[in-house]
Amino acid sequence: MDPRSPSRHTDVDGGLAIARDLVGIRRFSHEAMATVYEIYTVHPDEQYAAQAAQAAFDLVDRLERELSRFQPNSDITRINQLAAGAHTRVTPSTLECLVIARHMFELTGGAFDVSIGTGLASLEIDPDELVVRASTTRVRVDLGGIGKGYAVDLAAELLEDWGLERSLVHGGFSSVLALDPPAGGEGWPLTLSDPRDPSRVLARLSVRQTALGASGVRKKDHIVDPRSGDPARGRLASWVAVARPPAAPDGGARTAPATVADALTTAFMMLSVEEIRELCARTPGVEAWILPDDNERAVLHIVGSDTA
């Protein structure tokens, strides 16, 4: 797809969207991972901005080849085919994504599980050798719950490397990462809307250096609680914001906020309000909006201890 072509997608099940009347913003889009990725950016040279966007989209395509269980020779496909005691080498990106997935599994008490209850803990991850070993034959990994967010994180870092610091990247609006806003603005303007009535705006946000994730039930029973195997109930939507930490002083890797937001917004469709409050209170830079499945449909805003 031409990186300058307009997206046909402005929203997802979770009702997260960006203002459409932005002035002076260059916009590029690309189909990947069964959705449309978009880059909004400010740069005086359109050709240079387009080249940077294409480089970011090429990165997303590479990640899809590595992380998708639908690709016949992807890292994940090979992991899912491992016999007990067997192992396979994976790319650094795949290994990092698996490490984050395991951390989010532990943080959410199993509410987020890329193995959907088939035994994530039975996979041995060796970061030094870039190897994944299986102790059983039944583990089936699906990184669809965080793959888009991970691609958004890496695409945003690439844009910064190209000098496009004033940018916003999203993957189908279920995964968004806002970098610095256009000059003169406090942040990128986003809205949270009722997934069953998109005209009903629940919150207006202005964000910078922040990732947001969105989940909702417009696709009915596509969100399953891995702890029970039952579809998520009691929620229409959840949104999670994760503050993006500054780059490490030594040039090392930074936390992947869009990946984390992806995982948490899925888990928050299943965790109780009390569990969500507790998790936000002990997790720096996290806040949430929860839309219950009731007649009033009043959104509940939960702010973490350091984001108030």
SETOR-87570 format. One line per 4 residues: number of its first residue (from 1); for each residue x, y, z of N, C-alpha, C. Coordinates in steps of 0.2 Angstrom, whole numbers, padded with zeros to 4 digits. Example, Ala and Ser with C-alpha at 12.3 -4.5 7.8 and 13.67 -1.06 7.14 Angstrom:
<nodes>
1> 0066,-0028,0039,0062,-0022,0039,0066,-0016,0039  0064,-0011,0035,0068,-0005,0036,0064,0000,0039;
</nodes>
This chain:
<nodes>
1> 0004,-0006,0000,0000,0000,0000,0004,0006,0000  0002,0011,-0004,0006,0018,-0004,0006,0020,0003  0012,0022,0006,0012,0025,0013,0008,0031,0014  0006,0035,0008,0003,0041,0009,-0005,0040,0008;
5> -0007,0034,0007,-0014,0033,0006,-0018,0034,0012  -0024,0036,0012,-0028,0037,0018,-0031,0031,0021  -0032,0030,0027,-0034,0024,0031,-0042,0024,0030  -0044,0018,0030,-0052,0017,0030,-0054,0016,0037;
9> -0049,0015,0042,-0051,0014,0049,-0049,0020,0053  -0054,0022,0057,-0054,0027,0061,-0055,0025,0069  -0056,0019,0070,-0059,0017,0076,-0058,0009,0077  -0059,0007,0083,-0059,0000,0084,-0064,-0002,0089;
13> -0065,-0008,0091,-0070,-0010,0096,-0070,-0006,0102  -0064,-0003,0104,-0063,0000,0110,-0065,0008,0110  -0066,0010,0104,-0069,0017,0103,-0063,0022,0104  -0057,0021,0102,-0051,0026,0103,-0050,0029,0096;
17> -0050,0036,0096,-0049,0039,0089,-0045,0046,0090  -0043,0048,0085,-0039,0054,0085,-0043,0060,0081  -0042,0066,0083,-0046,0071,0080,-0044,0071,0072  -0049,0072,0068,-0048,0072,0061,-0047,0079,0058;
21> -0047,0084,0062,-0046,0091,0059,-0039,0094,0060  -0034,0090,0061,-0027,0092,0062,-0025,0096,0056  -0021,0101,0058,-0018,0105,0052,-0011,0105,0052  -0008,0104,0046,-0001,0104,0045,0002,0097,0047;
25> -0002,0092,0047,0001,0085,0049,0001,0081,0043  0007,0078,0042,0007,0073,0037,0005,0066,0039  0001,0062,0035,-0002,0056,0037,0000,0051,0032  0002,0045,0035,0004,0039,0030,0001,0033,0033;
29> -0001,0028,0029,-0004,0022,0031,-0002,0016,0028  -0003,0010,0031,-0001,0004,0028,-0004,-0002,0031  -0006,-0007,0027,-0010,-0012,0030,-0005,-0018,0032  -0006,-0020,0038,-0002,-0026,0041,-0005,-0028,0047;
33> -0004,-0035,0049,-0006,-0038,0055,-0014,-0037,0055  -0017,-0038,0049,-0025,-0038,0049,-0028,-0031,0051  -0024,-0026,0050,-0027,-0019,0052,-0023,-0014,0048  -0024,-0008,0049,-0021,-0002,0046,-0017,0002,0051;
37> -0010,0002,0049,-0006,0006,0053,-0006,0013,0050  -0005,0018,0055,-0005,0025,0053,0001,0029,0056  0004,0033,0053,0009,0038,0056,0006,0045,0055  0006,0049,0060,0004,0056,0059,0011,0059,0062;
41> 0013,0064,0057,0020,0067,0059,0020,0074,0057  0025,0078,0059,0026,0085,0057,0033,0085,0055  0034,0087,0048,0041,0087,0046,0041,0092,0039  0045,0096,0038,0045,0101,0033,0046,0097,0026;
45> 0049,0092,0026,0051,0088,0019,0046,0082,0019  0041,0083,0014,0036,0077,0013,0040,0071,0011  0044,0072,0006,0048,0066,0004,0052,0062,0009  0055,0066,0013,0059,0063,0019,0054,0059,0024;
49> 0049,0063,0025,0044,0060,0030,0041,0053,0027  0040,0053,0020,0037,0047,0017,0042,0042,0018  0048,0043,0017,0054,0038,0017,0054,0035,0024  0054,0040,0029,0054,0037,0036,0048,0033,0037;
53> 0042,0035,0035,0036,0031,0036,0037,0024,0033  0039,0024,0027,0040,0018,0023,0045,0013,0027  0050,0016,0030,0055,0012,0034,0051,0009,0040  0047,0013,0043,0043,0010,0049,0039,0005,0047;
57> 0035,0006,0041,0031,0001,0039,0034,-0006,0037  0040,-0005,0034,0044,-0011,0032,0046,-0015,0039  0047,-0011,0044,0049,-0014,0050,0043,-0018,0053  0037,-0015,0052,0031,-0018,0054,0030,-0025,0051;
61> 0031,-0025,0044,0030,-0031,0040,0035,-0036,0042  0041,-0034,0044,0046,-0039,0046,0044,-0042,0053  0041,-0038,0057,0039,-0041,0063,0033,-0046,0062  0028,-0044,0058,0023,-0049,0056,0025,-0055,0054;
65> 0031,-0055,0050,0033,-0062,0047,0036,-0066,0053  0039,-0062,0058,0042,-0066,0064,0037,-0068,0069  0032,-0064,0070,0027,-0065,0076,0021,-0068,0075  0019,-0068,0069,0012,-0071,0067,0012,-0078,0067;
69> 0007,-0081,0070,0006,-0088,0070,0003,-0091,0063  0001,-0086,0059,-0002,-0088,0053,0003,-0088,0047  0009,-0086,0049,0015,-0086,0044,0018,-0093,0045  0019,-0097,0039,0021,-0104,0039,0028,-0105,0043;
73> 0032,-0100,0042,0039,-0102,0045,0041,-0096,0050  0036,-0093,0053,0037,-0088,0058,0040,-0091,0064  0043,-0087,0068,0046,-0089,0075,0040,-0093,0079  0035,-0090,0079,0029,-0092,0083,0026,-0099,0081;
77> 0026,-0099,0074,0024,-0106,0071,0029,-0111,0073  0035,-0110,0073,0040,-0115,0075,0039,-0117,0082  0038,-0112,0086,0037,-0113,0093,0031,-0118,0095  0026,-0116,0091,0020,-0120,0092,0020,-0127,0089;
81> 0025,-0128,0085,0026,-0135,0083,0032,-0139,0087  0034,-0136,0092,0040,-0140,0096,0037,-0146,0099  0041,-0151,0099,0039,-0157,0103,0043,-0156,0110  0040,-0160,0115,0043,-0159,0122,0051,-0160,0121;
85> 0055,-0156,0124,0062,-0156,0124,0065,-0153,0118  0062,-0151,0113,0064,-0148,0108,0065,-0140,0109  0069,-0137,0104,0070,-0130,0105,0071,-0127,0098  0070,-0120,0097,0071,-0117,0091,0074,-0110,0092;
89> 0078,-0108,0088,0081,-0101,0088,0076,-0096,0086  0076,-0090,0089,0071,-0085,0087,0075,-0078,0086  0072,-0073,0083,0075,-0067,0083,0075,-0063,0090  0079,-0058,0090,0079,-0054,0097,0072,-0051,0098;
93> 0068,-0049,0092,0062,-0046,0093,0057,-0051,0096  0057,-0057,0093,0052,-0062,0096,0054,-0064,0103  0060,-0064,0105,0062,-0066,0112,0060,-0060,0116  0061,-0054,0114,0059,-0048,0119,0051,-0048,0120;
97> 0047,-0050,0114,0040,-0050,0115,0038,-0055,0120  0041,-0061,0119,0039,-0067,0124,0041,-0065,0131  0046,-0062,0132,0048,-0060,0139,0043,-0055,0142  0041,-0050,0138,0036,-0045,0140,0029,-0049,0141;
101> 0028,-0054,0137,0021,-0057,0138,0021,-0061,0144  0027,-0064,0146,0027,-0068,0152,0027,-0063,0158  0030,-0057,0158,0030,-0053,0163,0022,-0050,0164  0019,-0049,0159,0012,-0047,0159,0007,-0052,0162;
105> 0009,-0059,0160,0005,-0064,0163,0006,-0064,0170  0012,-0063,0173,0013,-0063,0180,0010,-0057,0183  0010,-0051,0180,0008,-0045,0183,0000,-0045,0184  -0003,-0048,0179,-0011,-0049,0179,-0014,-0055,0182;
109> -0009,-0059,0185,-0012,-0065,0188,-0015,-0070,0183  -0012,-0070,0177,-0014,-0075,0172,-0020,-0072,0168  -0023,-0066,0169,-0028,-0063,0165,-0026,-0062,0158  -0020,-0060,0157,-0017,-0060,0150,-0012,-0065,0149;
113> -0014,-0069,0144,-0010,-0076,0143,-0009,-0077,0136  -0003,-0076,0133,-0003,-0077,0125,-0003,-0084,0124  -0003,-0089,0128,-0004,-0096,0127,-0012,-0098,0128  -0016,-0093,0130,-0023,-0095,0131,-0024,-0101,0136;
117> -0020,-0101,0141,-0021,-0107,0146,-0017,-0113,0144  -0013,-0113,0139,-0010,-0120,0137,-0003,-0121,0140  -0001,-0116,0144,0005,-0117,0148,0011,-0113,0146  0010,-0106,0146,0016,-0102,0144,0022,-0103,0149;
121> 0021,-0105,0155,0026,-0106,0160,0031,-0112,0158  0028,-0116,0154,0032,-0122,0152,0037,-0121,0146  0037,-0115,0143,0042,-0113,0138,0048,-0110,0142  0054,-0112,0140,0060,-0110,0143,0063,-0105,0138;
125> 0064,-0098,0141,0067,-0093,0136,0074,-0092,0138  0078,-0093,0133,0086,-0091,0135,0088,-0085,0131  0088,-0079,0134,0090,-0073,0131,0097,-0073,0128  0101,-0076,0131,0108,-0076,0129,0109,-0080,0122;
129> 0106,-0086,0122,0106,-0090,0115,0101,-0088,0110  0096,-0084,0112,0090,-0083,0108,0087,-0089,0106  0085,-0093,0111,0082,-0100,0110,0076,-0100,0115  0071,-0104,0112,0065,-0105,0116,0065,-0113,0116;
133> 0064,-0116,0122,0063,-0123,0123,0056,-0125,0126  0054,-0131,0124,0047,-0133,0126,0048,-0139,0130  0045,-0139,0136,0045,-0145,0140,0039,-0149,0139  0034,-0146,0136,0028,-0151,0134,0026,-0149,0126;
137> 0022,-0153,0124,0020,-0152,0117,0013,-0148,0116  0010,-0146,0121,0004,-0143,0120,0003,-0136,0120  0009,-0132,0121,0009,-0125,0121,0007,-0122,0115  0003,-0117,0114,0001,-0114,0108,0001,-0106,0109;
141> 0006,-0103,0106,0007,-0096,0108,0003,-0092,0102  0000,-0086,0104,-0003,-0082,0099,-0001,-0075,0102  0003,-0071,0099,0005,-0064,0101,0001,-0059,0098  -0005,-0061,0096,-0010,-0056,0093,-0012,-0051,0098;
145> -0012,-0052,0105,-0014,-0048,0110,-0009,-0042,0111  -0002,-0043,0109,0003,-0038,0110,0007,-0037,0104  0006,-0040,0099,0010,-0040,0093,0010,-0033,0090  0003,-0030,0089,0002,-0024,0086,0006,-0018,0091;
149> 0005,-0019,0097,0008,-0014,0102,0015,-0014,0101  0018,-0020,0101,0025,-0020,0100,0028,-0017,0094  0024,-0018,0088,0026,-0015,0082,0026,-0008,0082  0021,-0005,0086,0020,0002,0086,0026,0005,0090;
153> 0028,0001,0096,0034,0004,0100,0040,0004,0095  0041,-0001,0091,0047,-0001,0087,0047,0004,0082  0041,0005,0079,0040,0010,0073,0041,0017,0076  0039,0018,0082,0040,0025,0085,0047,0026,0086;
157> 0051,0021,0089,0058,0022,0090,0062,0023,0083  0060,0020,0078,0063,0021,0071,0062,0028,0069  0055,0031,0070,0054,0037,0068,0058,0042,0071  0059,0041,0078,0064,0046,0082,0071,0045,0079;
161> 0073,0040,0077,0080,0039,0074,0080,0043,0068  0075,0044,0064,0075,0048,0058,0074,0055,0059  0073,0057,0066,0072,0064,0067,0065,0066,0067  0060,0061,0067,0053,0063,0067,0050,0062,0074;
165> 0052,0067,0078,0050,0066,0085,0043,0068,0087  0040,0073,0082,0034,0075,0083,0029,0070,0079  0027,0065,0082,0024,0059,0078,0019,0056,0083  0014,0053,0080,0009,0048,0083,0009,0042,0078;
169> 0009,0036,0081,0009,0030,0078,0003,0025,0081  -0001,0022,0076,-0006,0018,0079,-0007,0012,0074  -0009,0006,0077,-0011,0000,0074,-0018,-0001,0075  -0022,0001,0070,-0029,0000,0070,-0033,0004,0076;
173> -0029,0008,0079,-0032,0012,0085,-0033,0008,0091  -0031,0002,0091,-0031,-0002,0097,-0025,-0002,0101  -0019,0001,0097,-0013,0002,0100,-0010,0009,0097  -0009,0013,0102,-0007,0020,0100,-0001,0022,0104;
177> 0004,0026,0101,0009,0029,0104,0010,0036,0102  0009,0040,0106,0010,0047,0105,0017,0050,0107  0021,0052,0103,0027,0055,0104,0026,0063,0106  0031,0067,0104,0030,0074,0106,0024,0077,0101;
181> 0020,0081,0103,0015,0084,0099,0017,0089,0094  0013,0091,0089,0015,0097,0085,0017,0103,0089  0021,0107,0086,0023,0113,0090,0017,0118,0092  0017,0120,0098,0012,0124,0101,0006,0120,0104;
185> 0006,0113,0103,0001,0109,0106,0004,0106,0113  -0001,0105,0117,0001,0102,0124,0001,0094,0123  -0003,0092,0118,-0003,0084,0117,-0007,0083,0110  -0006,0076,0108,-0011,0074,0103,-0018,0073,0105;
189> -0023,0076,0102,-0030,0075,0104,-0033,0068,0102  -0035,0065,0107,-0038,0058,0106,-0045,0058,0110  -0050,0054,0108,-0056,0053,0111,-0057,0046,0113  -0061,0045,0118,-0063,0038,0120,-0071,0038,0119;
193> -0073,0033,0115,-0081,0033,0114,-0084,0027,0115  -0090,0027,0117,-0094,0021,0118,-0094,0016,0111  -0091,0010,0112,-0090,0006,0106,-0097,0004,0103  -0103,0005,0106,-0109,0003,0103,-0113,0010,0101;
197> -0110,0015,0102,-0112,0022,0100,-0106,0027,0099  -0103,0026,0094,-0097,0030,0093,-0098,0038,0094  -0104,0040,0093,-0105,0047,0093,-0105,0049,0101  -0105,0045,0105,-0105,0046,0112,-0098,0046,0115;
201> -0095,0052,0115,-0088,0053,0118,-0088,0053,0125  -0084,0048,0128,-0084,0047,0135,-0078,0052,0138  -0073,0053,0135,-0067,0057,0137,-0063,0060,0132  -0061,0065,0133,-0056,0069,0128,-0049,0069,0131;
205> -0044,0067,0128,-0037,0067,0130,-0033,0071,0126  -0027,0073,0129,-0022,0077,0126,-0016,0073,0128  -0012,0069,0124,-0007,0065,0127,0000,0066,0123  0005,0065,0126,0012,0065,0124,0016,0060,0127;
209> 0021,0057,0124,0025,0052,0127,0021,0047,0131  0016,0045,0128,0011,0041,0131,0008,0036,0126  0007,0029,0128,0004,0024,0124,-0003,0023,0127  -0007,0021,0122,-0014,0019,0124,-0016,0013,0121;
213> -0020,0009,0124,-0022,0003,0122,-0030,0003,0122  -0034,-0001,0118,-0041,-0001,0118,-0043,-0008,0117  -0048,-0010,0121,-0052,-0016,0119,-0059,-0015,0120  -0063,-0019,0117,-0070,-0019,0117,-0074,-0025,0115;
217> -0080,-0025,0115,-0084,-0031,0114,-0089,-0030,0107  -0087,-0026,0103,-0091,-0025,0097,-0091,-0031,0093  -0085,-0035,0093,-0085,-0041,0090,-0087,-0047,0094  -0091,-0046,0099,-0095,-0051,0103,-0090,-0055,0107;
221> -0089,-0061,0106,-0085,-0065,0111,-0078,-0067,0109  -0075,-0062,0106,-0068,-0063,0104,-0063,-0062,0109  -0065,-0059,0115,-0060,-0059,0121,-0062,-0064,0126  -0057,-0069,0127,-0059,-0075,0131,-0054,-0075,0137;
225> -0057,-0076,0143,-0053,-0076,0149,-0049,-0083,0149  -0042,-0082,0149,-0038,-0088,0148,-0038,-0093,0155  -0041,-0090,0160,-0041,-0093,0166,-0047,-0098,0167  -0052,-0096,0163,-0058,-0101,0163,-0060,-0103,0156;
229> -0058,-0100,0151,-0060,-0102,0144,-0067,-0099,0142  -0070,-0094,0147,-0076,-0091,0146,-0075,-0084,0142  -0080,-0082,0138,-0079,-0075,0136,-0080,-0070,0141  -0076,-0064,0140,-0076,-0059,0145,-0083,-0056,0145;
233> -0085,-0055,0151,-0092,-0052,0153,-0092,-0046,0158  -0097,-0042,0157,-0097,-0036,0162,-0094,-0030,0160  -0091,-0030,0154,-0087,-0024,0151,-0089,-0023,0144  -0090,-0017,0142,-0091,-0015,0135,-0084,-0013,0132;
237> -0080,-0010,0136,-0073,-0008,0134,-0069,-0006,0140  -0062,-0006,0138,-0057,-0004,0143,-0052,0000,0139  -0049,0005,0142,-0043,0008,0139,-0038,0009,0144  -0032,0009,0142,-0026,0009,0147,-0021,0014,0144;
241> -0019,0019,0148,-0013,0023,0146,-0007,0021,0150  -0002,0021,0147,0005,0020,0150,0010,0025,0148  0012,0029,0153,0017,0034,0152,0024,0031,0149  0026,0034,0144,0032,0032,0140,0039,0034,0144;
245> 0043,0030,0147,0048,0032,0151,0054,0035,0146  0058,0039,0149,0063,0042,0145,0068,0037,0143  0072,0038,0138,0077,0033,0135,0082,0032,0141  0085,0026,0141,0090,0025,0146,0096,0029,0144;
249> 0099,0031,0150,0105,0036,0149,0111,0032,0145  0111,0025,0146,0117,0022,0142,0115,0020,0135  0109,0022,0133,0107,0020,0126,0104,0014,0126  0102,0010,0131,0099,0004,0131,0092,0004,0130;
253> 0089,-0002,0130,0082,-0002,0128,0077,0001,0133  0072,0004,0130,0067,0007,0135,0061,0003,0136  0057,0004,0141,0051,0000,0142,0047,0001,0136  0043,-0005,0134,0039,-0004,0128,0032,-0003,0130;
257> 0030,0004,0130,0023,0005,0133,0017,0003,0129  0018,0003,0123,0012,0001,0119,0011,-0006,0119  0016,-0010,0120,0015,-0017,0121,0012,-0019,0128  0014,-0015,0133,0011,-0016,0140,0004,-0014,0140;
261> 0002,-0008,0136,-0005,-0006,0136,-0009,-0011,0133  -0006,-0014,0127,-0010,-0019,0124,-0012,-0025,0129  -0007,-0027,0132,-0009,-0033,0137,-0013,-0031,0142  -0012,-0025,0145,-0017,-0023,0151,-0024,-0021,0149;
265> -0025,-0018,0143,-0032,-0017,0141,-0036,-0023,0140  -0032,-0029,0138,-0036,-0035,0137,-0037,-0038,0144  -0032,-0038,0148,-0033,-0041,0155,-0039,-0037,0159  -0039,-0030,0158,-0044,-0026,0161,-0051,-0027,0159;
269> -0052,-0031,0153,-0059,-0033,0151,-0061,-0039,0156  -0057,-0042,0160,-0058,-0048,0164,-0057,-0047,0172  -0052,-0043,0173,-0051,-0042,0180,-0056,-0038,0184  -0057,-0039,0190,-0062,-0035,0194,-0060,-0028,0195;
273> -0064,-0023,0196,-0062,-0016,0197,-0057,-0015,0203  -0058,-0019,0208,-0054,-0019,0214,-0047,-0021,0212  -0046,-0027,0208,-0040,-0029,0205,-0037,-0024,0201  -0040,-0020,0196,-0038,-0015,0192,-0035,-0010,0196;
277> -0039,-0007,0201,-0036,-0002,0206,-0030,-0004,0209  -0029,-0010,0211,-0023,-0012,0215,-0017,-0012,0210  -0019,-0015,0204,-0013,-0015,0199,-0011,-0008,0197  -0015,-0004,0196,-0013,0003,0194,-0010,0006,0199;
281> -0012,0005,0206,-0008,0008,0211,-0001,0006,0212  0000,0000,0210,0007,-0003,0211,0011,-0003,0204  0008,0000,0199,0012,0000,0192,0013,0007,0190  0019,0009,0190,0021,0016,0188,0018,0018,0181;
285> 0015,0024,0181,0013,0027,0174,0007,0024,0171  0003,0020,0175,-0003,0017,0172,-0009,0020,0174  -0014,0021,0170,-0021,0023,0172,-0026,0020,0167  -0032,0019,0169,-0037,0015,0165,-0044,0019,0165;
289> -0048,0017,0160,-0055,0019,0159,-0058,0013,0158  -0064,0011,0162,-0067,0005,0161,-0075,0007,0160  -0078,0004,0155,-0085,0005,0153,-0089,-0001,0155  -0092,-0001,0160,-0096,-0007,0162,-0102,-0009,0157;
293> -0104,-0015,0157,-0110,-0017,0153,-0116,-0016,0157  -0118,-0010,0158,-0124,-0009,0162,-0128,-0004,0158  -0134,-0002,0161,-0139,0003,0158,-0136,0010,0158  -0132,0011,0163,-0130,0018,0164,-0124,0020,0159;
297> -0120,0015,0159,-0114,0015,0154,-0109,0021,0156  -0108,0022,0163,-0104,0028,0165,-0097,0025,0165  -0092,0029,0162,-0085,0026,0162,-0082,0027,0169  -0078,0023,0171,-0074,0023,0177,-0067,0024,0176;
301> -0065,0030,0179,-0058,0032,0178,-0053,0030,0184  -0048,0026,0183,-0044,0024,0188,-0037,0026,0187  -0034,0030,0191,-0028,0033,0191,-0023,0030,0195  -0017,0029,0192,-0012,0026,0196,-0009,0031,0201;
305> -0005,0028,0206,-0002,0032,0211,0002,0038,0209  0006,0037,0203,0010,0042,0201,0008,0046,0195  0001,0045,0193,-0001,0049,0187,-0007,0053,0189  -0008,0054,0195,-0014,0059,0197,-0012,0066,0196;
</nodes>
